[in-house]
Amino acid sequence: MATLNKELIYVGDPMCSWCYGFAPSKRKLEEQCAGRAVTTLVVGGLHTDWTEPQDAERKKFLDEHWREIGERSGQPFKFDILERDDFVYNTEAACRAAVTAREMEGNAAALNFFTHLQSAFYAENQDVTEDAVLIELATNFGLDSAEFSKLFSSDDMKQKTQMDFQFAQRMGVTGFPTVVVNDKNGFAYLTVGYQPYENLEPIIEAWLTDQLQ
């Protein structure tokens, strides 16, 4: 019988590199909670007001940062996009795409689509700041292209995405990924930042079985 009075809230951004490193842990947490707790996606909005392309110093930082995350997490990275002089690292559209998927198919599908966006950006260097790319990724994922396109570009979806950002702020989230557990005792942080799954598994299991003190 499902334990519907427990909720695992994942707060992240599809273009957050540590969130991408955390993706295998995220998937295992979802599997662990399946049928035992509700899982919810909240997009946090990493860089939603950036309008300028990356300069040489920023490119160097990102290159080193991504390589470190790849080494720690085992996740594959491609670096070609950092060679572009016109790439603006604005994450609003990718966040809105994840919210659109959630609106269409619910949290479980949205969490999977979130990972789909991450892989497209980091492993394939698809430009997920571009609407056309996001629509194509949604279509390839199995979402209805016309419905996704209409919802994604709507003012309502832009507002709902902003509401996610505000909810994350109200919870006090200061970094991504953040995983929050929510039950009769209220909200509590499971992790703020990257953690391997083996560090989190016993804590979540204790929480799921009401043994967490």
Contacts in CASP RR format, 6 or more apart in sequence:
PFRMAT RR
TARGET T0000
AUTHOR 0000-0000-0000
METHOD contacts of the structure
MODEL  1
MATLNKELIYVGDPMCSWCYGFAPSKRKLEEQCAGRAVTTLVVGGLHTDW
TEPQDAERKKFLDEHWREIGERSGQPFKFDILERDDFVYNTEAACRAAVT
AREMEGNAAALNFFTHLQSAFYAENQDVTEDAVLIELATNFGLDSAEFSK
LFSSDDMKQKTQMDFQFAQRMGVTGFPTVVVNDKNGFAYLTVGYQPYENL
EPIIEAWLTDQLQ
2 35 0 8 1.000
2 36 0 8 1.000
3 35 0 8 1.000
3 36 0 8 1.000
3 37 0 8 1.000
3 208 0 8 1.000
4 37 0 8 1.000
4 38 0 8 1.000
5 183 0 8 1.000
5 184 0 8 1.000
6 33 0 8 1.000
6 36 0 8 1.000
6 37 0 8 1.000
6 38 0 8 1.000
6 181 0 8 1.000
6 182 0 8 1.000
6 183 0 8 1.000
6 207 0 8 1.000
6 208 0 8 1.000
7 37 0 8 1.000
7 38 0 8 1.000
7 39 0 8 1.000
7 40 0 8 1.000
7 181 0 8 1.000
7 182 0 8 1.000
7 183 0 8 1.000
8 29 0 8 1.000
8 30 0 8 1.000
8 33 0 8 1.000
8 37 0 8 1.000
8 38 0 8 1.000
8 39 0 8 1.000
8 40 0 8 1.000
8 179 0 8 1.000
8 180 0 8 1.000
8 181 0 8 1.000
8 182 0 8 1.000
8 190 0 8 1.000
8 204 0 8 1.000
9 39 0 8 1.000
9 40 0 8 1.000
9 42 0 8 1.000
9 171 0 8 1.000
9 179 0 8 1.000
9 180 0 8 1.000
9 181 0 8 1.000
9 182 0 8 1.000
9 187 0 8 1.000
10 26 0 8 1.000
10 29 0 8 1.000
10 39 0 8 1.000
10 40 0 8 1.000
10 41 0 8 1.000
10 42 0 8 1.000
10 111 0 8 1.000
10 177 0 8 1.000
10 178 0 8 1.000
10 179 0 8 1.000
11 42 0 8 1.000
11 43 0 8 1.000
11 44 0 8 1.000
11 168 0 8 1.000
11 171 0 8 1.000
11 173 0 8 1.000
11 176 0 8 1.000
11 177 0 8 1.000
11 178 0 8 1.000
11 179 0 8 1.000
11 180 0 8 1.000
12 19 0 8 1.000
12 42 0 8 1.000
12 43 0 8 1.000
12 44 0 8 1.000
12 45 0 8 1.000
12 46 0 8 1.000
12 114 0 8 1.000
12 168 0 8 1.000
12 176 0 8 1.000
12 177 0 8 1.000
12 178 0 8 1.000
13 19 0 8 1.000
13 43 0 8 1.000
13 44 0 8 1.000
13 45 0 8 1.000
13 46 0 8 1.000
13 91 0 8 1.000
13 94 0 8 1.000
13 95 0 8 1.000
13 176 0 8 1.000
14 43 0 8 1.000
14 91 0 8 1.000
14 94 0 8 1.000
14 95 0 8 1.000
14 97 0 8 1.000
14 98 0 8 1.000
14 114 0 8 1.000
14 117 0 8 1.000
14 118 0 8 1.000
14 121 0 8 1.000
14 128 0 8 1.000
15 46 0 8 1.000
15 47 0 8 1.000
15 89 0 8 1.000
15 91 0 8 1.000
15 94 0 8 1.000
15 117 0 8 1.000
15 118 0 8 1.000
15 121 0 8 1.000
15 128 0 8 1.000
15 129 0 8 1.000
16 46 0 8 1.000
16 91 0 8 1.000
16 176 0 8 1.000
16 177 0 8 1.000
17 62 0 8 1.000
17 65 0 8 1.000
17 66 0 8 1.000
17 69 0 8 1.000
17 122 0 8 1.000
18 69 0 8 1.000
18 176 0 8 1.000
18 177 0 8 1.000
18 193 0 8 1.000
18 194 0 8 1.000
19 26 0 8 1.000
19 118 0 8 1.000
19 176 0 8 1.000
19 177 0 8 1.000
20 69 0 8 1.000
20 73 0 8 1.000
20 75 0 8 1.000
20 118 0 8 1.000
20 119 0 8 1.000
20 121 0 8 1.000
20 122 0 8 1.000
21 69 0 8 1.000
21 70 0 8 1.000
21 72 0 8 1.000
21 73 0 8 1.000
21 74 0 8 1.000
21 75 0 8 1.000
21 194 0 8 1.000
22 73 0 8 1.000
22 177 0 8 1.000
22 193 0 8 1.000
22 194 0 8 1.000
22 195 0 8 1.000
23 75 0 8 1.000
23 115 0 8 1.000
23 118 0 8 1.000
23 119 0 8 1.000
24 73 0 8 1.000
24 75 0 8 1.000
24 197 0 8 1.000
25 194 0 8 1.000
25 195 0 8 1.000
25 196 0 8 1.000
25 197 0 8 1.000
25 200 0 8 1.000
26 111 0 8 1.000
26 115 0 8 1.000
26 177 0 8 1.000
26 179 0 8 1.000
27 115 0 8 1.000
28 197 0 8 1.000
28 201 0 8 1.000
29 39 0 8 1.000
29 179 0 8 1.000
29 197 0 8 1.000
29 200 0 8 1.000
29 204 0 8 1.000
30 39 0 8 1.000
30 108 0 8 1.000
30 111 0 8 1.000
32 201 0 8 1.000
32 204 0 8 1.000
32 205 0 8 1.000
32 208 0 8 1.000
33 39 0 8 1.000
33 204 0 8 1.000
33 208 0 8 1.000
36 208 0 8 1.000
37 208 0 8 1.000
38 107 0 8 1.000
39 107 0 8 1.000
39 108 0 8 1.000
39 111 0 8 1.000
40 107 0 8 1.000
41 98 0 8 1.000
41 102 0 8 1.000
41 107 0 8 1.000
41 110 0 8 1.000
41 111 0 8 1.000
41 114 0 8 1.000
42 164 0 8 1.000
42 167 0 8 1.000
42 168 0 8 1.000
43 95 0 8 1.000
43 96 0 8 1.000
43 98 0 8 1.000
43 99 0 8 1.000
43 161 0 8 1.000
43 164 0 8 1.000
43 165 0 8 1.000
43 168 0 8 1.000
44 95 0 8 1.000
44 164 0 8 1.000
44 165 0 8 1.000
44 168 0 8 1.000
44 173 0 8 1.000
44 176 0 8 1.000
45 91 0 8 1.000
45 92 0 8 1.000
45 95 0 8 1.000
45 164 0 8 1.000
45 165 0 8 1.000
45 168 0 8 1.000
45 176 0 8 1.000
46 91 0 8 1.000
46 176 0 8 1.000
47 89 0 8 1.000
47 90 0 8 1.000
47 91 0 8 1.000
48 90 0 8 1.000
48 91 0 8 1.000
48 92 0 8 1.000
48 95 0 8 1.000
48 165 0 8 1.000
49 90 0 8 1.000
50 88 0 8 1.000
50 89 0 8 1.000
50 90 0 8 1.000
51 88 0 8 1.000
51 90 0 8 1.000
52 88 0 8 1.000
53 84 0 8 1.000
53 85 0 8 1.000
53 86 0 8 1.000
53 87 0 8 1.000
53 88 0 8 1.000
54 62 0 8 1.000
54 82 0 8 1.000
54 87 0 8 1.000
54 88 0 8 1.000
54 89 0 8 1.000
59 82 0 8 1.000
59 83 0 8 1.000
62 82 0 8 1.000
63 79 0 8 1.000
63 82 0 8 1.000
66 77 0 8 1.000
66 79 0 8 1.000
66 122 0 8 1.000
67 77 0 8 1.000
69 75 0 8 1.000
69 77 0 8 1.000
69 194 0 8 1.000
70 76 0 8 1.000
70 77 0 8 1.000
72 194 0 8 1.000
73 194 0 8 1.000
75 122 0 8 1.000
75 123 0 8 1.000
76 122 0 8 1.000
76 123 0 8 1.000
77 122 0 8 1.000
77 123 0 8 1.000
78 122 0 8 1.000
78 123 0 8 1.000
78 124 0 8 1.000
78 125 0 8 1.000
79 125 0 8 1.000
80 125 0 8 1.000
81 87 0 8 1.000
81 121 0 8 1.000
81 125 0 8 1.000
81 127 0 8 1.000
87 127 0 8 1.000
87 129 0 8 1.000
88 129 0 8 1.000
89 129 0 8 1.000
90 129 0 8 1.000
91 129 0 8 1.000
92 161 0 8 1.000
93 128 0 8 1.000
93 129 0 8 1.000
93 130 0 8 1.000
93 131 0 8 1.000
93 134 0 8 1.000
94 117 0 8 1.000
94 121 0 8 1.000
94 128 0 8 1.000
94 129 0 8 1.000
94 134 0 8 1.000
95 161 0 8 1.000
95 164 0 8 1.000
95 165 0 8 1.000
96 152 0 8 1.000
96 157 0 8 1.000
96 158 0 8 1.000
96 161 0 8 1.000
97 113 0 8 1.000
97 117 0 8 1.000
97 128 0 8 1.000
97 134 0 8 1.000
97 137 0 8 1.000
97 138 0 8 1.000
97 152 0 8 1.000
98 110 0 8 1.000
98 113 0 8 1.000
98 114 0 8 1.000
98 117 0 8 1.000
99 110 0 8 1.000
99 157 0 8 1.000
99 160 0 8 1.000
99 161 0 8 1.000
99 164 0 8 1.000
100 138 0 8 1.000
100 148 0 8 1.000
100 151 0 8 1.000
100 152 0 8 1.000
100 157 0 8 1.000
101 109 0 8 1.000
101 110 0 8 1.000
101 113 0 8 1.000
101 114 0 8 1.000
101 138 0 8 1.000
101 141 0 8 1.000
101 143 0 8 1.000
101 148 0 8 1.000
102 109 0 8 1.000
102 110 0 8 1.000
103 151 0 8 1.000
103 157 0 8 1.000
103 160 0 8 1.000
104 143 0 8 1.000
104 144 0 8 1.000
104 147 0 8 1.000
104 148 0 8 1.000
104 151 0 8 1.000
105 113 0 8 1.000
105 143 0 8 1.000
112 141 0 8 1.000
113 138 0 8 1.000
113 141 0 8 1.000
113 143 0 8 1.000
116 137 0 8 1.000
116 141 0 8 1.000
117 128 0 8 1.000
117 134 0 8 1.000
117 137 0 8 1.000
120 126 0 8 1.000
120 128 0 8 1.000
120 133 0 8 1.000
120 137 0 8 1.000
121 127 0 8 1.000
121 128 0 8 1.000
126 133 0 8 1.000
126 137 0 8 1.000
127 133 0 8 1.000
128 134 0 8 1.000
128 137 0 8 1.000
131 152 0 8 1.000
131 153 0 8 1.000
134 152 0 8 1.000
135 145 0 8 1.000
135 148 0 8 1.000
135 149 0 8 1.000
135 152 0 8 1.000
138 145 0 8 1.000
138 148 0 8 1.000
138 152 0 8 1.000
139 145 0 8 1.000
139 148 0 8 1.000
151 157 0 8 1.000
168 178 0 8 1.000
171 178 0 8 1.000
171 180 0 8 1.000
171 187 0 8 1.000
173 180 0 8 1.000
173 192 0 8 1.000
174 192 0 8 1.000
175 192 0 8 1.000
175 193 0 8 1.000
176 193 0 8 1.000
177 191 0 8 1.000
177 193 0 8 1.000
177 194 0 8 1.000
178 189 0 8 1.000
178 191 0 8 1.000
178 192 0 8 1.000
178 193 0 8 1.000
179 189 0 8 1.000
179 190 0 8 1.000
179 191 0 8 1.000
179 200 0 8 1.000
180 187 0 8 1.000
180 188 0 8 1.000
180 189 0 8 1.000
180 190 0 8 1.000
181 187 0 8 1.000
181 188 0 8 1.000
181 189 0 8 1.000
181 190 0 8 1.000
181 204 0 8 1.000
181 207 0 8 1.000
182 188 0 8 1.000
183 207 0 8 1.000
190 200 0 8 1.000
190 203 0 8 1.000
190 204 0 8 1.000
190 207 0 8 1.000
191 199 0 8 1.000
191 200 0 8 1.000
203 212 0 8 1.000
206 212 0 8 1.000
END
